[in-house]
Amino acid sequence: MAGLEPLWLFETRCDYGKFSLMKEAYEKLSPEVQNDRSVLFRYAVTGDRSADDVLVPVERWRKAYPHDPTPDLVLVDFYWLLYQGPRSVDKGPGRGTYYGAAWSPAEEEAVEAAIERANKWFADPRMEVRLASYYGAKRPEKLRPLLQKAIQRFPAEPIAFEELLKVDLASSNFIGVAETLHLDEVAFHTNLTQMVNSSTNYAAFRKSFSWKKWQEDFHAAAKTETANLNR
């Protein structure tokens, strides 16, 4: 009963949405209430927050529950809101406000680290595919490693293979295309020869040595056909 009034104040401040007032009310809660997951969640996701503000409850959550991936997911979600907007984010004194702006290098590192930590538990390729889509084809040095991680997850996620194939086809990396096709076939117990032969997207790939090697190495029918041609 003694804790009801501070908790009521905290809930009221959350409804108002100003982080400094929420923080002030949160600090008046008893330690056991401060570490309650529902309170930490409300503290982390409510109101108009900066990255520094979000890290206050996130770091407390990590300390209280070191094996809980939830704070990393909260952080990832915050950065997606920051990027995708429209959302006004106060960058602090003298730094103004922007809407849906690109991440800074430090923010990029933060979201990559958060996804990596969360995926120790979840192994969710969709998070890596979504981050790869943020970087896009203009950032291949960031894009491709994320998609390569995503296709190694279990259970396999078809979109991860599809996106990596698009990247390698666009850059004419036919060795990469052949490798991904093989991994795709293994993951889903299928034969993609017909799909490759019928799709205009693979026209250039079908003329490459990598296509022939993929067929010879992994498809017995192609080996037989090649042997007959050599006769």
C-alpha positions as a Markdown table, in Angstrom:
| # | Residue | x | y | z |
|---|---|---|---|---|
| 1 | Met | 0.0 | 0.0 | 0.0 |
| 2 | Ala | 2.9 | 2.4 | 0.8 |
| 3 | Gly | 4.2 | 1.9 | -2.8 |
| 4 | Leu | 0.9 | 2.7 | -4.5 |
| 5 | Glu | 1.3 | 6.5 | -4.5 |
| 6 | Pro | 4.8 | 6.5 | -6.1 |
| 7 | Leu | 3.6 | 3.9 | -8.6 |
| 8 | Trp | 0.5 | 6.0 | -9.4 |
| 9 | Leu | 2.8 | 9.1 | -9.9 |
| 10 | Phe | 5.0 | 7.1 | -12.3 |
| 11 | Glu | 2.1 | 5.8 | -14.3 |
| 12 | Thr | 0.7 | 9.4 | -14.6 |
| 13 | Arg | 4.1 | 10.7 | -15.8 |
| 14 | Cys | 4.3 | 7.9 | -18.3 |
| 15 | Asp | 0.9 | 8.9 | -19.7 |
| 16 | Tyr | 2.2 | 12.5 | -19.9 |
| 17 | Gly | 5.3 | 11.2 | -21.9 |
| 18 | Lys | 8.0 | 13.6 | -20.8 |
| 19 | Phe | 11.1 | 11.5 | -20.1 |
| 20 | Ser | 12.7 | 13.7 | -17.4 |
| 21 | Leu | 9.4 | 13.6 | -15.4 |
| 22 | Met | 9.2 | 9.9 | -15.8 |
| 23 | Lys | 12.8 | 9.5 | -14.6 |
| 24 | Glu | 12.1 | 11.6 | -11.6 |
| 25 | Ala | 9.0 | 9.5 | -10.6 |
| 26 | Tyr | 10.8 | 6.2 | -11.4 |
| 27 | Glu | 13.6 | 7.1 | -8.9 |
| 28 | Lys | 11.0 | 7.5 | -6.1 |
| 29 | Leu | 9.8 | 3.8 | -6.6 |
| 30 | Ser | 11.1 | 1.1 | -4.2 |
| 31 | Pro | 14.0 | -1.0 | -5.6 |
| 32 | Glu | 11.8 | -4.1 | -6.1 |
| 33 | Val | 9.3 | -2.1 | -8.0 |
| 34 | Gln | 12.0 | -0.4 | -10.1 |
| 35 | Asn | 13.2 | -3.8 | -11.1 |
| 36 | Asp | 9.7 | -5.1 | -12.0 |
| 37 | Arg | 9.8 | -6.0 | -15.8 |
| 38 | Ser | 6.5 | -4.4 | -16.6 |
| 39 | Val | 7.7 | -1.1 | -14.9 |
| 40 | Leu | 11.0 | -1.3 | -16.8 |
| 41 | Phe | 9.2 | -1.9 | -20.0 |
| 42 | Arg | 6.9 | 1.1 | -19.6 |
| 43 | Tyr | 9.9 | 3.2 | -18.6 |
| 44 | Ala | 11.8 | 2.1 | -21.7 |
| 45 | Val | 9.1 | 2.4 | -24.4 |
| 46 | Thr | 7.1 | 5.4 | -23.3 |
| 47 | Gly | 7.3 | 9.0 | -24.4 |
| 48 | Asp | 9.6 | 11.0 | -26.6 |
| 49 | Arg | 13.0 | 9.7 | -25.8 |
| 50 | Ser | 16.6 | 10.2 | -27.0 |
| 51 | Ala | 19.0 | 7.3 | -27.4 |
| 52 | Asp | 20.6 | 8.3 | -24.1 |
| 53 | Asp | 17.2 | 8.3 | -22.4 |
| 54 | Val | 16.4 | 4.8 | -23.7 |
| 55 | Leu | 19.7 | 3.4 | -22.4 |
| 56 | Val | 18.8 | 4.4 | -18.8 |
| 57 | Pro | 16.1 | 1.7 | -18.3 |
| 58 | Val | 17.8 | -0.7 | -20.8 |
| 59 | Glu | 21.0 | -0.8 | -18.9 |
| 60 | Arg | 19.2 | -1.3 | -15.6 |
| 61 | Trp | 17.2 | -4.1 | -17.2 |
| 62 | Arg | 20.3 | -5.8 | -18.4 |
| 63 | Lys | 21.9 | -5.6 | -15.0 |
| 64 | Ala | 18.8 | -6.9 | -13.2 |
| 65 | Tyr | 18.1 | -9.7 | -15.7 |
| 66 | Pro | 21.4 | -10.5 | -17.5 |
| 67 | His | 20.0 | -13.4 | -19.5 |
| 68 | Asp | 16.9 | -11.5 | -20.8 |
| 69 | Pro | 17.1 | -10.5 | -24.5 |
| 70 | Thr | 14.1 | -8.1 | -24.1 |
| 71 | Pro | 16.1 | -4.9 | -23.5 |
| 72 | Asp | 18.0 | -5.5 | -26.7 |
| 73 | Leu | 14.8 | -5.9 | -28.6 |
| 74 | Val | 13.5 | -2.6 | -27.1 |
| 75 | Leu | 16.7 | -0.9 | -28.2 |
| 76 | Val | 16.3 | -2.3 | -31.8 |
| 77 | Asp | 12.7 | -1.2 | -31.9 |
| 78 | Phe | 13.7 | 2.3 | -30.8 |
| 79 | Tyr | 16.2 | 2.7 | -33.6 |
| 80 | Trp | 13.7 | 1.5 | -36.2 |
| 81 | Leu | 11.3 | 4.1 | -35.0 |
| 82 | Leu | 14.1 | 6.6 | -35.2 |
| 83 | Tyr | 15.0 | 5.7 | -38.7 |
| 84 | Gln | 11.6 | 5.0 | -40.2 |
| 85 | Gly | 9.7 | 7.9 | -38.7 |
| 86 | Pro | 7.9 | 10.2 | -39.1 |
| 87 | Arg | 9.1 | 10.7 | -35.6 |
| 88 | Ser | 10.6 | 13.8 | -33.9 |
| 89 | Val | 13.7 | 13.1 | -31.9 |
| 90 | Asp | 15.3 | 15.6 | -29.6 |
| 91 | Lys | 19.1 | 15.3 | -30.1 |
| 92 | Gly | 19.9 | 17.5 | -27.1 |
| 93 | Pro | 21.0 | 21.2 | -26.5 |
| 94 | Gly | 22.3 | 22.8 | -29.7 |
| 95 | Arg | 21.6 | 19.7 | -31.9 |
| 96 | Gly | 18.0 | 20.4 | -32.9 |
| 97 | Thr | 15.3 | 18.0 | -33.9 |
| 98 | Tyr | 15.1 | 15.9 | -37.0 |
| 99 | Tyr | 12.5 | 13.6 | -38.6 |
| 100 | Gly | 13.2 | 10.1 | -39.8 |
| 101 | Ala | 16.9 | 10.8 | -40.4 |
| 102 | Ala | 19.6 | 8.2 | -41.1 |
| 103 | Trp | 21.4 | 6.7 | -38.2 |
| 104 | Ser | 24.8 | 8.1 | -37.1 |
| 105 | Pro | 27.8 | 5.7 | -37.1 |
| 106 | Ala | 27.4 | 5.3 | -33.4 |
| 107 | Glu | 23.7 | 4.5 | -33.8 |
| 108 | Glu | 24.4 | 2.0 | -36.5 |
| 109 | Glu | 26.9 | 0.2 | -34.2 |
| 110 | Ala | 24.4 | 0.2 | -31.4 |
| 111 | Val | 21.6 | -1.4 | -33.4 |
| 112 | Glu | 24.0 | -4.0 | -34.9 |
| 113 | Ala | 25.3 | -4.9 | -31.4 |
| 114 | Ala | 21.7 | -5.1 | -30.0 |
| 115 | Ile | 20.6 | -7.4 | -32.8 |
| 116 | Glu | 23.7 | -9.6 | -32.3 |
| 117 | Arg | 23.0 | -9.9 | -28.6 |
| 118 | Ala | 19.3 | -10.6 | -29.1 |
| 119 | Asn | 20.1 | -13.2 | -31.7 |
| 120 | Lys | 22.1 | -15.3 | -29.1 |
| 121 | Trp | 18.7 | -16.2 | -27.8 |
| 122 | Phe | 16.3 | -15.7 | -30.8 |
| 123 | Ala | 18.5 | -16.5 | -33.8 |
| 124 | Asp | 16.0 | -14.5 | -35.9 |
| 125 | Pro | 17.1 | -14.0 | -39.5 |
| 126 | Arg | 14.4 | -11.4 | -40.0 |
| 127 | Met | 16.2 | -8.9 | -37.8 |
| 128 | Glu | 19.3 | -9.2 | -39.9 |
| 129 | Val | 17.4 | -9.1 | -43.2 |
| 130 | Arg | 15.6 | -5.9 | -41.9 |
| 131 | Leu | 18.9 | -4.3 | -41.0 |
| 132 | Ala | 20.3 | -5.3 | -44.3 |
| 133 | Ser | 17.4 | -3.6 | -46.1 |
| 134 | Tyr | 18.3 | -0.4 | -44.2 |
| 135 | Tyr | 21.8 | -0.4 | -45.6 |
| 136 | Gly | 20.6 | -1.3 | -49.1 |
| 137 | Ala | 22.7 | -1.9 | -52.2 |
| 138 | Lys | 24.7 | 1.3 | -51.6 |
| 139 | Arg | 26.4 | -0.3 | -48.5 |
| 140 | Pro | 27.4 | -3.8 | -49.7 |
| 141 | Glu | 30.1 | -4.0 | -47.1 |
| 142 | Lys | 27.4 | -3.9 | -44.5 |
| 143 | Leu | 24.6 | -5.6 | -46.4 |
| 144 | Arg | 26.2 | -8.9 | -47.5 |
| 145 | Pro | 27.6 | -10.0 | -44.1 |
| 146 | Leu | 24.2 | -9.5 | -42.5 |
| 147 | Leu | 22.4 | -11.6 | -45.2 |
| 148 | Gln | 25.2 | -14.3 | -44.9 |
| 149 | Lys | 24.5 | -14.5 | -41.2 |
| 150 | Ala | 20.7 | -14.7 | -41.8 |
| 151 | Ile | 20.9 | -17.7 | -44.2 |
| 152 | Gln | 22.8 | -19.6 | -41.5 |
| 153 | Arg | 20.0 | -19.4 | -39.0 |
| 154 | Phe | 17.8 | -22.3 | -38.1 |
| 155 | Pro | 15.0 | -22.8 | -39.0 |
| 156 | Ala | 15.8 | -21.3 | -42.4 |
| 157 | Glu | 14.0 | -18.1 | -43.5 |
| 158 | Pro | 13.3 | -18.0 | -47.3 |
| 159 | Ile | 13.4 | -14.2 | -47.5 |
| 160 | Ala | 17.1 | -14.3 | -46.3 |
| 161 | Phe | 18.1 | -16.4 | -49.3 |
| 162 | Glu | 16.0 | -14.4 | -51.7 |
| 163 | Glu | 17.6 | -11.1 | -50.6 |
| 164 | Leu | 21.1 | -12.5 | -50.8 |
| 165 | Leu | 20.5 | -13.9 | -54.3 |
| 166 | Lys | 19.2 | -10.4 | -55.4 |
| 167 | Val | 22.4 | -8.8 | -54.1 |
| 168 | Asp | 24.7 | -11.2 | -55.8 |
| 169 | Leu | 22.8 | -11.2 | -59.1 |
| 170 | Ala | 22.8 | -7.4 | -59.2 |
| 171 | Ser | 26.6 | -7.3 | -58.7 |
| 172 | Ser | 27.2 | -10.3 | -61.0 |
| 173 | Asn | 28.8 | -12.2 | -58.2 |
| 174 | Phe | 27.9 | -15.6 | -59.8 |
| 175 | Ile | 30.1 | -17.6 | -57.5 |
| 176 | Gly | 28.1 | -16.2 | -54.6 |
| 177 | Val | 24.8 | -16.9 | -56.5 |
| 178 | Ala | 25.8 | -20.6 | -56.9 |
| 179 | Glu | 26.8 | -20.9 | -53.3 |
| 180 | Thr | 23.6 | -19.5 | -52.0 |
| 181 | Leu | 21.5 | -21.6 | -54.4 |
| 182 | His | 23.2 | -24.7 | -53.1 |
| 183 | Leu | 22.6 | -23.7 | -49.4 |
| 184 | Asp | 19.0 | -22.8 | -50.3 |
| 185 | Glu | 18.5 | -26.3 | -51.8 |
| 186 | Val | 20.0 | -28.0 | -48.8 |
| 187 | Ala | 17.9 | -25.9 | -46.3 |
| 188 | Phe | 14.6 | -26.6 | -48.0 |
| 189 | His | 15.4 | -30.0 | -49.6 |
| 190 | Thr | 14.6 | -28.8 | -53.1 |
| 191 | Asn | 16.0 | -28.5 | -56.6 |
| 192 | Leu | 16.1 | -24.9 | -57.9 |
| 193 | Thr | 17.3 | -25.8 | -61.5 |
| 194 | Gln | 13.9 | -25.3 | -63.0 |
| 195 | Met | 13.4 | -22.0 | -61.2 |
| 196 | Val | 16.8 | -20.7 | -62.4 |
| 197 | Asn | 16.2 | -21.9 | -66.0 |
| 198 | Ser | 12.8 | -20.2 | -66.3 |
| 199 | Ser | 13.6 | -16.9 | -64.6 |
| 200 | Thr | 14.9 | -13.9 | -66.7 |
| 201 | Asn | 16.7 | -12.7 | -63.5 |
| 202 | Tyr | 19.2 | -15.5 | -63.9 |
| 203 | Ala | 19.8 | -15.1 | -67.7 |
| 204 | Ala | 23.4 | -13.8 | -67.2 |
| 205 | Phe | 24.1 | -16.4 | -64.5 |
| 206 | Arg | 23.1 | -19.2 | -66.8 |
| 207 | Lys | 25.9 | -18.2 | -69.2 |
| 208 | Ser | 28.5 | -18.3 | -66.5 |
| 209 | Phe | 30.9 | -21.0 | -65.5 |
| 210 | Ser | 29.5 | -20.9 | -62.0 |
| 211 | Trp | 26.1 | -22.1 | -63.3 |
| 212 | Lys | 27.7 | -25.1 | -65.0 |
| 213 | Lys | 29.8 | -25.9 | -61.9 |
| 214 | Trp | 26.7 | -25.7 | -59.7 |
| 215 | Gln | 24.9 | -28.1 | -62.0 |
| 216 | Glu | 27.8 | -30.5 | -62.3 |
| 217 | Asp | 28.6 | -30.5 | -58.5 |
| 218 | Phe | 25.1 | -30.8 | -57.1 |
| 219 | His | 22.7 | -32.2 | -59.8 |
| 220 | Ala | 23.2 | -35.7 | -61.2 |
| 221 | Ala | 21.0 | -35.0 | -64.2 |
| 222 | Ala | 23.3 | -32.2 | -65.3 |
| 223 | Lys | 26.3 | -34.5 | -64.9 |
| 224 | Thr | 24.7 | -37.1 | -67.2 |
| 225 | Glu | 23.8 | -34.4 | -69.8 |
| 226 | Thr | 27.4 | -33.1 | -69.7 |
| 227 | Ala | 28.8 | -36.6 | -70.2 |
| 228 | Asn | 26.5 | -37.2 | -73.1 |
| 229 | Leu | 27.6 | -34.0 | -74.7 |
| 230 | Asn | 31.3 | -34.9 | -74.3 |
| 231 | Arg | 30.7 | -38.1 | -76.2 |
